[in-house]
Amino acid sequence: MINLSAISKSYRQGNDDYQVLHDINLNIQAGEFVAIMGPSGSGKSTLINIIGFLDQHFDGNYMFNNVKVSDLKRKQHAQLRNQSVGFIFQNFKLITNQSVGENVGLPLLYAGMKRRDIVSRVTEVLTQVGLPDSYKKLPKNLSGGQQQRVAIARAIVTAPNFLVADEPTGALDSATSAEIMALFKNLNDRGTTVIMVTHDEQVARQTNRLIKILDGRIQSDEEVRHANT
Ligand SMILES: Nc1ncnc2c1ncn2[C@@H]1O[C@H](COP(=O)(O)OP(=O)(O)OP(=O)(O)O)[C@@H](O)[C@H]1O
């Protein structure tokens, strides 16, 4: 699904170029559950911004399902992002004065779906993330873990090809973090591709593949072995 070859990325700093990513080669298949780890500043966000079609300015070749991403016009790139990726962030990024249901339904509203269909799809995904009775609640009246479930519901509501989660458990205590990881695992078991950035090795060990980044290079890329499998 995702094929990166020789991806490099530099930022201009004064008269110098500062290279953040060096020659990244990476293939991710549909159905994978991948963790990306690395120290602060190692290039993780830069990499997932390219993978998630937020950044089209890079060197090298990114093929997404046989589409050459760098050949796309700006609008096509944005369209690919809206149709193919669901994003989840550390701080949830919910709209505080809108209800849970409105937050989750927003990507469908943008996609032009009818209101009645939106309500039924939103109800379905809220049930899937374990919040069947929260449609009319405001995010501020939910716990952190529940708010992250809402954000996950919003990310999956359009049935994207893959999810990009940037430190999704970073703001949660360890018990809540375990619950959110169980939800990601459940989604992955049902076929959702998940690419997750985390600082937490415990969290990373619950995925199926661990990629470590150091100074903009892939340092290691290994299958995660689980005790009971
Ligand atoms: N827009 C930008 N302009 C210039 N430099 C940037 C820009 N974005 C990121 N950088 C630099 O690129 C490097 C990698 O940043 P990036 O955010 O990808 O790292 P990261 O691994 O995600 O770090 P963290 O774990 O702290 O989020 C850093 O040195 C950062 O300062």
The ligand as an ORCA input file, in Angstrom:
! r2SCAN-3c Opt
* xyz 0 1
  N       8.921     23.452      9.432
  C      10.172     23.223      9.829
  N      11.169     24.085      9.517
  C      12.439     23.850      9.920
  N      12.828     22.776     10.649
  C      11.875     21.902     10.997
  C      10.496     22.062     10.607
  N       9.781     20.999     11.099
  C      10.666     20.230     11.763
  N      11.918     20.760     11.701
  C      13.132     20.170     12.295
  O      13.263     18.857     11.813
  C      13.756     17.992     12.841
  C      12.836     16.797     12.983
  O      11.571     17.221     13.470
  P      10.356     16.225     13.723
  O       9.237     17.057     14.255
  O      10.113     15.432     12.498
  O      10.945     15.278     14.851
  P      10.200     14.236     15.798
  O      11.021     13.004     15.770
  O       8.778     14.121     15.395
  O      10.303     14.921     17.208
  P       9.260     14.937     18.468
  O       9.326     13.561     19.047
  O       9.830     15.979     19.363
  O       7.928     15.299     17.909
  C      13.875     18.834     14.093
  O      15.220     19.209     14.241
  C      13.004     20.032     13.797
  O      13.502     21.176     14.443
*
